[in-house]
């Protein structure tokens, strides 16, 4: 696996993202496949099951948690990487703090 990861420039690029190592980068590439198959980033979010649940009735609109449809493995990879990044990357820690401030 290590040789395969080192030979692929897409893996090297993804490893530069906080939280991604060889394994997560390879699984991410395998789960997404050719990125061209997604017409927009919204389609990729939906495929990963990371879009918010939206409930509408007449003039009321409520957003809930993520829909959890799509690829559970891709969602797992992204959650794992975010958890590691939030623990070790100062930039990710600042971003998480901003997200939590918006909830209060």
C-alpha positions in Angstrom: 0.0 0.0 0.0 2.8 2.4 0.9 4.4 2.1 -2.5 1.1 2.6 -4.3 0.4 5.7 -2.2 3.9 7.2 -2.8 3.6 6.7 -6.5 0.3 8.5 -6.9 0.5 12.3 -7.0 -3.2 12.6 -6.0 -2.4 10.8 -2.7 0.6 13.0 -2.0 -1.6 16.1 -2.5 -4.3 14.7 -0.2 -1.7 13.9 2.5 -1.0 17.6 2.7 -4.5 18.1 4.1 -4.4 17.9 8.0 -5.8 14.5 9.1 -5.0 12.5 5.9 -2.4 9.8 5.7 -1.7 7.2 3.0 -4.6 4.9 4.0 -7.3 7.6 4.2 -6.1 9.2 1.0 -6.2 5.9 -0.9 -9.7 5.0 0.4 -10.9 8.5 -0.4 -9.7 8.1 -4.0 -11.3 4.7 -4.3 -14.7 5.8 -2.8 -15.0 9.0 -4.9 -13.6 7.5 -8.2 -13.3 9.9 -11.1 -14.2 13.3 -9.8 -15.6 14.3 -13.2 -18.6 12.1 -12.6 -19.9 14.8 -10.2 -21.3 17.8 -12.0 -21.0 20.0 -8.9 -19.7 20.0 -5.4 -23.3 19.6 -4.1 -23.5 16.3 -5.9 -20.4 15.1 -4.2 -21.7 16.3 -0.8 -24.9 14.4 -1.4 -23.0 11.3 -2.5 -21.1 11.4 0.8 -24.3 11.9 2.8 -23.1 15.2 4.2 -26.0 17.4 3.2 -28.3 18.7 5.9 -31.8 17.2 6.2 -34.3 19.8 5.1 -37.9 19.7 6.1 -40.4 22.1 4.5 -44.0 22.7 5.1 -45.9 25.7 3.7 -43.8 28.7 4.9 -41.7 26.8 7.5 -38.2 25.5 6.7 -36.1 23.5 9.1 -32.6 22.2 8.7 -31.6 19.2 10.7 -28.5 16.9 10.9 -26.9 15.2 7.9 -29.0 12.9 5.9 -26.7 9.9 6.1 -27.6 8.7 2.7 -24.8 7.8 0.2 -21.5 6.2 0.9 -21.0 5.4 4.6 -17.3 4.6 4.0 -16.7 8.0 2.5 -18.5 9.7 5.4 -16.4 7.7 7.8 -13.2 8.8 6.1 -14.1 12.5 6.2 -15.2 12.3 9.8 -12.0 10.5 10.8 -9.8 13.1 9.0 -11.8 16.0 10.5 -11.3 14.5 14.0 -7.5 14.2 13.6 -7.3 17.6 12.0 -9.3 19.2 14.8 -6.9 17.6 17.3 -3.6 18.5 15.7 -4.0 21.3 13.2 -4.1 24.9 14.6 -6.0 26.1 11.5 -8.6 23.3 11.9 -8.9 24.1 15.6 -9.6 27.8 14.9 -12.3 26.7 12.3 -13.9 24.4 14.8 -14.0 27.2 17.4 -15.7 29.5 14.9 -18.3 26.8 14.2 -19.0 26.3 17.9 -19.3 30.1 18.4 -22.0 30.3 15.7 -24.1 27.7 17.6 -24.2 29.7 20.8 
